Structures are given as C-alpha cells and as structure tokens.
Amino acid sequence: MQLTPDGKALLHSFIDAGNLPDLRWPNFSDYRQLMTDFYSEYSYALPWIHDSEPTPQARAVIAVLLQANSKGLSADDYDGPRWQARLPKLRPANSHPVEKDAVQFDAALTVCLMRYISDLHIGKINAKHFEFGLDIEHKK
C-alpha cells in the first residue's frame, strides 16, 4: 500500500524513535536499522497491506505468531492477543480505514516478525545485555 506524505512521515517517526506504543513491548530500538532497511526496500510503502486489507502473507504471519507456543515461545511476546483488535481497523471490517491504523499494523507486524525470527534463531536473551563477551552478531 502506497502512503501519503503524512503516512510516510508517521512510519519514519516510529522507526526513528525505535518505539511503537501499540506493541506489547514498544521499544524496538535493537531493530531500528533492520526496519529502515526493510521499509527502504519497499520505498516506504506498506508491504503487509494491499487495498487497505492485510495481505494473505500478513494473515499467514499472524497465524505463525499466534502459534509461537508450539515453538517453545510465548505468543504474547509477539502481540498474540492484540492481532484480533488490529484486524477490524482495516478493510473489510472498516469501510473507511485510517492510514495511521494501517501504518501501525504494518510496523507492528514487521517488528513482531523480526523478533520472532530472532528468538527462534539466537534465543530470547541477548548475551550482549549481560556482557558475557559472546559474539552473536554473525548469527543475526
């Protein structure tokens, strides 16, 4: 979904702040550069939304996040209970969706998916925060 200049500014503001208040864990500063890289590939359009509706891929990702428990993770950490409240803000549930809701939905899905992939690949605890001297950068 292409964004208006205001929509792009909103997306940039979330990424620049590394914070999305709509998330269970709003601070995503560890993913700011990855978010910048991801959205720059799409010219700051919303890849998870088409015609104001979540794409089939977005719905599939949400289904995976909701099943995080089957991988030994908690779906709550990937906004599990929040997806059902976010979906009705977009079409077809809302005949006039607000661009802000679409931007928040898309950014939230991107952050949650990045966290999920990272947690599956390197674990939930970042050793750098505990100064153990472990190098995980090559695994990202």
VEXBAFI-603773 format. One record per atom (N, C-alpha, C): atom name; z negated, y, x. Coordinates in Angstrom, 1 decimal. Layout:
# VEXBAFI-603773
[rec "CA",[Z,Y,X]]
...
This chain:
# VEXBAFI-603773
[rec "N",[0.0,-1.2,0.9]]
[rec "CA",[0.0,0.0,0.0]]
[rec "C",[0.0,1.2,0.9]]
[rec "N",[0.9,2.1,0.7]]
[rec "CA",[1.0,3.4,1.4]]
[rec "C",[-0.1,4.3,0.9]]
[rec "N",[-0.7,5.1,1.8]]
[rec "CA",[-1.7,6.0,1.4]]
[rec "C",[-1.2,7.5,1.4]]
[rec "N",[-1.9,8.3,0.6]]
[rec "CA",[-1.6,9.7,0.7]]
[rec "C",[-2.3,10.2,1.9]]
[rec "N",[-2.0,11.5,2.3]]
[rec "CA",[-2.7,12.0,3.5]]
[rec "C",[-4.2,12.0,3.3]]
[rec "N",[-4.7,12.2,2.1]]
[rec "CA",[-6.2,12.1,1.9]]
[rec "C",[-6.7,10.7,2.1]]
[rec "N",[-5.9,9.7,1.6]]
[rec "CA",[-6.3,8.3,1.8]]
[rec "C",[-6.4,7.9,3.2]]
[rec "N",[-5.4,8.4,4.0]]
[rec "CA",[-5.3,8.1,5.4]]
[rec "C",[-6.5,8.7,6.1]]
[rec "N",[-6.8,10.0,5.7]]
[rec "CA",[-8.0,10.7,6.3]]
[rec "C",[-9.3,9.9,6.0]]
[rec "N",[-9.4,9.4,4.8]]
[rec "CA",[-10.6,8.6,4.4]]
[rec "C",[-10.7,7.4,5.3]]
[rec "N",[-9.6,6.6,5.4]]
[rec "CA",[-9.6,5.4,6.3]]
[rec "C",[-10.0,5.8,7.7]]
[rec "N",[-9.4,6.8,8.2]]
[rec "CA",[-9.7,7.2,9.6]]
[rec "C",[-11.2,7.6,9.7]]
[rec "N",[-11.7,8.2,8.7]]
[rec "CA",[-13.1,8.7,8.8]]
[rec "C",[-14.1,7.4,8.8]]
[rec "N",[-13.7,6.4,8.1]]
[rec "CA",[-14.5,5.2,8.1]]
[rec "C",[-14.4,4.5,9.5]]
[rec "N",[-13.2,4.4,10.0]]
[rec "CA",[-13.0,3.8,11.3]]
[rec "C",[-13.7,4.6,12.4]]
[rec "N",[-13.5,5.9,12.4]]
[rec "CA",[-14.1,6.8,13.5]]
[rec "C",[-15.6,6.7,13.5]]
[rec "N",[-16.2,6.6,12.3]]
[rec "CA",[-17.6,6.6,12.2]]
[rec "C",[-18.2,5.2,12.5]]
[rec "N",[-17.3,4.2,12.4]]
[rec "CA",[-17.8,2.8,12.6]]
[rec "C",[-18.8,2.4,11.5]]
[rec "N",[-18.6,3.0,10.3]]
[rec "CA",[-19.6,2.8,9.3]]
[rec "C",[-18.9,2.8,7.9]]
[rec "N",[-19.2,1.9,7.1]]
[rec "CA",[-18.6,1.8,5.7]]
[rec "C",[-19.8,1.5,4.8]]
[rec "N",[-20.3,2.6,4.1]]
[rec "CA",[-21.5,2.4,3.3]]
[rec "C",[-21.5,1.3,2.3]]
[rec "N",[-20.3,0.9,1.8]]
[rec "CA",[-20.1,-0.1,0.8]]
[rec "C",[-20.4,-1.5,1.3]]
[rec "N",[-20.5,-1.7,2.6]]
[rec "CA",[-20.8,-3.0,3.1]]
[rec "C",[-22.3,-3.4,3.1]]
[rec "N",[-22.6,-4.6,3.1]]
[rec "CA",[-24.0,-5.0,3.2]]
[rec "C",[-24.5,-4.6,4.5]]
[rec "N",[-23.7,-4.8,5.6]]
[rec "CA",[-24.1,-4.3,6.9]]
[rec "C",[-23.1,-3.2,7.3]]
[rec "N",[-23.4,-2.0,6.9]]
[rec "CA",[-22.5,-0.9,7.0]]
[rec "C",[-22.0,-0.5,8.4]]
[rec "N",[-22.8,-0.7,9.4]]
[rec "CA",[-22.4,-0.4,10.8]]
[rec "C",[-21.4,-1.4,11.4]]
[rec "N",[-20.2,-1.0,11.7]]
[rec "CA",[-19.3,-1.9,12.3]]
[rec "C",[-18.7,-1.3,13.6]]
[rec "N",[-19.6,-0.6,14.3]]
[rec "CA",[-19.2,0.1,15.5]]
[rec "C",[-18.6,-0.8,16.6]]
[rec "N",[-19.1,-2.1,16.6]]
[rec "CA",[-18.5,-3.0,17.5]]
[rec "C",[-17.1,-3.4,17.3]]
[rec "N",[-16.6,-3.1,16.1]]
[rec "CA",[-15.2,-3.4,15.7]]
[rec "C",[-14.3,-2.2,15.5]]
[rec "N",[-14.8,-1.0,15.9]]
[rec "CA",[-14.0,0.2,15.8]]
[rec "C",[-12.6,0.1,16.4]]
[rec "N",[-12.6,-0.3,17.7]]
[rec "CA",[-11.3,-0.4,18.3]]
[rec "C",[-10.4,-1.4,17.7]]
[rec "N",[-11.0,-2.6,17.3]]
[rec "CA",[-10.2,-3.6,16.6]]
[rec "C",[-9.6,-3.1,15.3]]
[rec "N",[-10.4,-2.3,14.6]]
[rec "CA",[-10.0,-1.7,13.3]]
[rec "C",[-8.9,-0.7,13.6]]
[rec "N",[-9.0,0.1,14.6]]
[rec "CA",[-8.0,1.1,14.9]]
[rec "C",[-6.7,0.3,15.3]]
[rec "N",[-6.8,-0.7,16.1]]
[rec "CA",[-5.6,-1.5,16.5]]
[rec "C",[-4.9,-2.1,15.2]]
[rec "N",[-5.8,-2.7,14.4]]
[rec "CA",[-5.3,-3.4,13.2]]
[rec "C",[-4.5,-2.4,12.3]]
[rec "N",[-5.1,-1.3,11.9]]
[rec "CA",[-4.5,-0.4,11.0]]
[rec "C",[-3.3,0.4,11.6]]
[rec "N",[-3.4,0.6,12.9]]
[rec "CA",[-2.2,1.3,13.5]]
[rec "C",[-1.0,0.4,13.4]]
[rec "N",[-1.2,-0.9,13.5]]
[rec "CA",[0.0,-1.8,13.3]]
[rec "C",[0.6,-1.7,11.9]]
[rec "N",[-0.1,-1.2,11.0]]
[rec "CA",[0.4,-1.0,9.6]]
[rec "C",[0.6,0.5,9.3]]
[rec "N",[0.7,1.3,10.3]]
[rec "CA",[0.8,2.8,10.2]]
[rec "C",[-0.2,3.3,9.2]]
[rec "N",[-1.4,2.8,9.2]]
[rec "CA",[-2.5,3.2,8.4]]
[rec "C",[-2.2,3.1,6.9]]
[rec "N",[-1.4,2.0,6.6]]
[rec "CA",[-1.3,1.6,5.2]]
[rec "C",[-2.3,0.5,4.9]]
[rec "N",[-2.4,0.1,3.7]]
[rec "CA",[-3.4,-1.0,3.3]]
[rec "C",[-2.7,-2.3,3.2]]
[rec "N",[-2.9,-3.2,4.2]]
[rec "CA",[-2.2,-4.5,4.2]]
[rec "C",[-2.7,-5.5,3.1]]
[rec "N",[-3.9,-5.3,2.7]]
[rec "CA",[-4.5,-6.3,1.7]]
[rec "C",[-4.2,-5.9,0.3]]
[rec "N",[-3.5,-4.8,0.1]]
[rec "CA",[-3.3,-4.3,-1.3]]
[rec "C",[-1.8,-4.0,-1.5]]
[rec "N",[-1.2,-4.5,-2.6]]
[rec "CA",[0.2,-4.2,-2.9]]
[rec "C",[0.2,-3.9,-4.4]]
[rec "N",[0.9,-2.8,-4.7]]
[rec "CA",[0.9,-2.3,-6.1]]
[rec "C",[-0.5,-2.1,-6.7]]
[rec "N",[-1.4,-1.6,-5.9]]
[rec "CA",[-2.8,-1.4,-6.4]]
[rec "C",[-3.5,-2.7,-6.7]]
[rec "N",[-3.0,-3.8,-6.3]]
[rec "CA",[-3.7,-5.1,-6.5]]
[rec "C",[-3.9,-5.8,-5.2]]
[rec "N",[-5.0,-6.6,-5.1]]
[rec "CA",[-5.2,-7.4,-3.9]]
[rec "C",[-4.1,-8.4,-3.7]]
[rec "N",[-3.6,-8.5,-2.5]]
[rec "CA",[-2.5,-9.5,-2.3]]
[rec "C",[-3.0,-10.9,-2.4]]
[rec "N",[-2.2,-11.9,-2.5]]
[rec "CA",[-2.6,-13.3,-2.5]]
[rec "C",[-3.4,-13.6,-1.3]]
[rec "N",[-3.0,-13.0,-0.1]]
[rec "CA",[-3.7,-13.2,1.1]]
[rec "C",[-5.1,-12.7,1.0]]
[rec "N",[-5.3,-11.5,0.4]]
[rec "CA",[-6.6,-10.9,0.3]]
[rec "C",[-7.5,-11.8,-0.6]]
[rec "N",[-6.9,-12.3,-1.6]]
[rec "CA",[-7.7,-13.2,-2.5]]
[rec "C",[-8.1,-14.5,-1.8]]
[rec "N",[-7.2,-15.0,-0.9]]
[rec "CA",[-7.4,-16.2,-0.2]]
[rec "C",[-8.6,-16.0,0.9]]
[rec "N",[-8.5,-14.8,1.5]]
[rec "CA",[-9.6,-14.5,2.5]]
[rec "C",[-10.9,-14.4,1.8]]
[rec "N",[-10.9,-13.7,0.6]]
[rec "CA",[-12.2,-13.6,-0.1]]
[rec "C",[-12.7,-15.0,-0.4]]
[rec "N",[-11.9,-15.9,-0.8]]
[rec "CA",[-12.3,-17.3,-1.1]]
[rec "C",[-12.9,-17.9,0.1]]
[rec "N",[-12.3,-17.7,1.3]]
[rec "CA",[-12.8,-18.3,2.5]]
[rec "C",[-14.2,-17.7,2.8]]
[rec "N",[-14.3,-16.4,2.7]]
[rec "CA",[-15.6,-15.7,2.9]]
[rec "C",[-16.7,-16.2,2.0]]
[rec "N",[-16.3,-16.5,0.7]]
[rec "CA",[-17.3,-17.0,-0.2]]
[rec "C",[-17.8,-18.4,0.1]]
[rec "N",[-16.9,-19.1,0.9]]
[rec "CA",[-17.3,-20.5,1.3]]
[rec "C",[-17.9,-20.5,2.7]]
[rec "N",[-18.3,-19.4,3.2]]
[rec "CA",[-18.9,-19.4,4.6]]
[rec "C",[-20.0,-20.4,4.8]]
[rec "N",[-20.7,-20.6,3.7]]
[rec "CA",[-21.9,-21.6,3.8]]
[rec "C",[-21.4,-23.0,4.3]]
[rec "N",[-20.2,-23.3,4.0]]
[rec "CA",[-19.6,-24.6,4.4]]
[rec "C",[-19.4,-24.7,5.9]]
[rec "N",[-19.4,-23.5,6.5]]
[rec "CA",[-19.2,-23.5,8.0]]
[rec "C",[-20.5,-23.2,8.7]]
[rec "N",[-21.6,-23.3,8.0]]
[rec "CA",[-22.9,-23.0,8.6]]
[rec "C",[-23.3,-21.5,8.6]]
[rec "N",[-22.5,-20.7,8.0]]
[rec "CA",[-22.8,-19.3,7.9]]
[rec "C",[-23.2,-18.9,6.5]]
[rec "N",[-23.6,-17.6,6.4]]
[rec "CA",[-24.0,-17.2,5.0]]
[rec "C",[-23.0,-16.3,4.4]]
[rec "N",[-22.5,-16.6,3.2]]
[rec "CA",[-21.5,-15.8,2.5]]
[rec "C",[-22.0,-14.4,2.3]]
[rec "N",[-23.3,-14.2,2.2]]
[rec "CA",[-23.9,-12.9,2.0]]
[rec "C",[-23.6,-11.9,3.2]]
[rec "N",[-23.5,-12.5,4.4]]
[rec "CA",[-23.2,-11.7,5.6]]
[rec "C",[-21.7,-11.1,5.6]]
[rec "N",[-20.9,-11.7,4.7]]
[rec "CA",[-19.5,-11.2,4.6]]
[rec "C",[-19.3,-10.7,3.2]]
[rec "N",[-20.4,-10.1,2.6]]
[rec "CA",[-20.3,-9.4,1.3]]
[rec "C",[-20.0,-10.3,0.2]]
[rec "N",[-20.4,-11.6,0.3]]
[rec "CA",[-20.1,-12.6,-0.8]]
[rec "C",[-20.3,-12.1,-2.2]]
[rec "N",[-21.5,-11.6,-2.5]]
[rec "CA",[-21.8,-11.2,-3.9]]
[rec "C",[-21.0,-9.9,-4.3]]
[rec "N",[-20.6,-9.1,-3.3]]
[rec "CA",[-20.0,-7.8,-3.6]]
[rec "C",[-18.5,-7.9,-4.0]]
[rec "N",[-17.8,-9.0,-3.7]]
[rec "CA",[-16.4,-9.0,-4.0]]
[rec "C",[-16.1,-9.0,-5.5]]
[rec "N",[-17.0,-9.6,-6.3]]
[rec "CA",[-16.7,-9.6,-7.7]]
[rec "C",[-16.9,-8.2,-8.3]]
[rec "N",[-17.6,-7.4,-7.7]]
[rec "CA",[-17.8,-6.0,-8.2]]
[rec "C",[-16.6,-5.1,-7.7]]
[rec "N",[-16.1,-5.4,-6.5]]
[rec "CA",[-15.0,-4.6,-6.0]]
[rec "C",[-13.6,-4.9,-6.7]]
[rec "N",[-13.4,-6.2,-7.0]]
[rec "CA",[-12.1,-6.5,-7.6]]
[rec "C",[-11.7,-5.8,-8.9]]
[rec "N",[-12.7,-5.6,-9.8]]
[rec "CA",[-12.3,-4.9,-11.1]]
[rec "C",[-11.9,-3.4,-10.9]]
[rec "N",[-12.3,-2.8,-9.7]]
[rec "CA",[-11.9,-1.4,-9.5]]
[rec "C",[-10.4,-1.3,-9.2]]
[rec "N",[-9.8,-2.4,-8.9]]
[rec "CA",[-8.3,-2.4,-8.6]]
[rec "C",[-7.6,-2.9,-9.9]]
[rec "N",[-6.3,-2.8,-9.9]]
[rec "CA",[-5.5,-3.4,-10.9]]
[rec "C",[-5.6,-4.9,-10.9]]
[rec "N",[-5.4,-5.6,-11.9]]
[rec "CA",[-5.1,-5.2,-13.3]]
[rec "C",[-6.4,-4.8,-14.1]]
[rec "N",[-7.6,-5.0,-13.6]]
[rec "CA",[-8.8,-4.7,-14.3]]
[rec "C",[-8.9,-3.2,-14.6]]
[rec "N",[-8.4,-2.4,-13.7]]
[rec "CA",[-8.5,-0.9,-13.9]]
[rec "C",[-7.0,-0.4,-14.0]]
[rec "N",[-6.6,0.2,-15.1]]
[rec "CA",[-5.2,0.6,-15.2]]
[rec "C",[-4.9,1.8,-14.3]]
[rec "N",[-6.0,2.6,-13.9]]
[rec "CA",[-5.8,3.7,-13.0]]
[rec "C",[-6.7,3.6,-11.8]]
[rec "N",[-6.5,2.7,-10.9]]
[rec "CA",[-7.4,2.6,-9.8]]
[rec "C",[-7.4,3.9,-8.9]]
[rec "N",[-8.5,4.1,-8.3]]
[rec "CA",[-8.7,5.3,-7.5]]
[rec "C",[-8.4,4.9,-6.0]]
[rec "N",[-7.7,5.7,-5.3]]
[rec "CA",[-7.3,5.4,-3.9]]
[rec "C",[-8.5,5.1,-3.0]]
[rec "N",[-9.6,5.8,-3.3]]
[rec "CA",[-10.8,5.6,-2.5]]
[rec "C",[-11.3,4.2,-2.6]]
[rec "N",[-11.2,3.6,-3.8]]
[rec "CA",[-11.6,2.3,-4.1]]
[rec "C",[-10.7,1.3,-3.3]]
[rec "N",[-9.5,1.6,-3.3]]
[rec "CA",[-8.5,0.7,-2.5]]
[rec "C",[-8.8,0.8,-1.0]]
[rec "N",[-9.0,2.0,-0.5]]
[rec "CA",[-9.3,2.1,0.9]]
[rec "C",[-10.6,1.4,1.3]]
[rec "N",[-11.7,1.6,0.5]]
[rec "CA",[-12.9,0.9,0.7]]
[rec "C",[-12.8,-0.6,0.6]]
[rec "N",[-12.0,-1.1,-0.3]]
[rec "CA",[-11.8,-2.5,-0.5]]
[rec "C",[-11.1,-3.1,0.7]]
[rec "N",[-10.0,-2.4,1.2]]
[rec "CA",[-9.2,-2.9,2.3]]
[rec "C",[-10.0,-2.9,3.6]]
[rec "N",[-10.7,-1.8,3.8]]
[rec "CA",[-11.5,-1.7,5.0]]
[rec "C",[-12.7,-2.7,5.0]]
[rec "N",[-13.3,-2.9,3.9]]
[rec "CA",[-14.4,-3.9,3.8]]
[rec "C",[-13.9,-5.3,4.1]]
[rec "N",[-12.7,-5.6,3.5]]
[rec "CA",[-12.2,-7.0,3.7]]
[rec "C",[-11.8,-7.2,5.2]]
[rec "N",[-11.2,-6.1,5.8]]
[rec "CA",[-10.9,-6.2,7.2]]
[rec "C",[-12.1,-6.4,8.1]]
[rec "N",[-13.2,-5.6,7.9]]
[rec "CA",[-14.4,-5.8,8.7]]
[rec "C",[-15.0,-7.1,8.4]]
[rec "N",[-15.1,-7.6,7.2]]
[rec "CA",[-15.8,-8.9,6.9]]
[rec "C",[-15.0,-10.0,7.5]]
[rec "N",[-13.7,-9.9,7.5]]
[rec "CA",[-12.9,-11.0,8.1]]
[rec "C",[-13.0,-11.0,9.6]]
[rec "N",[-13.1,-9.8,10.2]]
[rec "CA",[-13.3,-9.8,11.7]]
[rec "C",[-14.6,-10.3,12.0]]
[rec "N",[-15.7,-10.0,11.3]]
[rec "CA",[-17.0,-10.6,11.5]]
[rec "C",[-17.0,-12.1,11.4]]
[rec "N",[-16.4,-12.6,10.3]]
[rec "CA",[-16.3,-14.0,10.1]]
[rec "C",[-15.6,-14.7,11.2]]
[rec "N",[-14.5,-14.2,11.6]]
[rec "CA",[-13.8,-14.9,12.7]]
[rec "C",[-14.6,-14.9,14.0]]
[rec "N",[-15.2,-13.7,14.3]]
[rec "CA",[-16.0,-13.6,15.5]]
[rec "C",[-17.2,-14.6,15.4]]
[rec "N",[-17.9,-14.6,14.3]]
[rec "CA",[-19.0,-15.5,14.1]]
[rec "C",[-18.6,-17.0,14.3]]
[rec "N",[-17.5,-17.4,13.8]]
[rec "CA",[-17.0,-18.7,13.9]]
[rec "C",[-16.7,-19.0,15.4]]
[rec "N",[-16.1,-18.1,16.1]]
[rec "CA",[-15.6,-18.3,17.4]]
[rec "C",[-16.7,-18.2,18.5]]
[rec "N",[-17.5,-17.1,18.4]]
[rec "CA",[-18.5,-16.9,19.5]]
[rec "C",[-19.9,-17.0,19.0]]
[rec "N",[-20.2,-17.1,17.7]]
[rec "CA",[-21.5,-17.2,17.2]]
[rec "C",[-22.0,-15.9,16.6]]
[rec "N",[-23.1,-15.9,15.9]]
[rec "CA",[-23.6,-14.7,15.2]]
[rec "C",[-24.4,-13.8,16.1]]
[rec "N",[-24.9,-14.3,17.3]]
[rec "CA",[-25.7,-13.5,18.1]]
[rec "C",[-24.9,-13.1,19.3]]
[rec "N",[-24.8,-11.8,19.6]]
[rec "CA",[-24.1,-11.3,20.7]]
[rec "C",[-25.1,-11.2,21.9]]
[rec "N",[-24.8,-12.0,22.9]]
[rec "CA",[-25.7,-12.1,24.1]]
[rec "C",[-25.8,-10.8,24.8]]
[rec "N",[-24.9,-9.9,24.7]]
[rec "CA",[-25.0,-8.6,25.4]]
[rec "C",[-26.1,-7.8,24.8]]
[rec "N",[-26.5,-8.0,23.6]]
[rec "CA",[-27.6,-7.2,23.0]]
[rec "C",[-28.9,-7.6,23.6]]
[rec "N",[-29.0,-8.8,24.2]]
[rec "CA",[-30.2,-9.3,24.7]]
[rec "C",[-30.2,-9.3,26.2]]
[rec "N",[-29.1,-8.8,26.8]]
[rec "CA",[-29.0,-8.6,28.3]]
[rec "C",[-29.3,-9.9,29.0]]
[rec "N",[-28.7,-11.0,28.6]]
[rec "CA",[-28.8,-12.3,29.3]]
[rec "C",[-27.8,-12.4,30.4]]
[rec "N",[-26.9,-11.4,30.5]]
[rec "CA",[-25.9,-11.5,31.6]]
[rec "C",[-24.8,-12.4,31.3]]
[rec "N",[-24.6,-12.8,30.1]]
[rec "CA",[-23.5,-13.7,29.7]]
[rec "C",[-22.2,-12.8,29.4]]
[rec "N",[-21.1,-13.3,29.8]]
[rec "CA",[-19.8,-12.6,29.6]]
[rec "C",[-19.1,-13.3,28.5]]
[rec "N",[-19.0,-12.6,27.3]]
[rec "CA",[-18.2,-13.2,26.2]]
[rec "C",[-17.0,-12.4,25.9]]
[rec "N",[-16.7,-11.4,26.7]]
[rec "CA",[-15.5,-10.5,26.4]]
[rec "C",[-14.2,-11.4,26.4]]
[rec "N",[-14.1,-12.3,27.3]]
[rec "CA",[-12.9,-13.1,27.4]]
[rec "C",[-12.7,-14.0,26.2]]
[rec "N",[-13.7,-14.2,25.4]]
[rec "CA",[-13.6,-15.1,24.2]]
[rec "C",[-13.2,-14.3,23.0]]
[rec "N",[-13.3,-13.0,23.0]]
[rec "CA",[-13.0,-12.2,21.8]]
[rec "C",[-11.5,-12.2,21.5]]
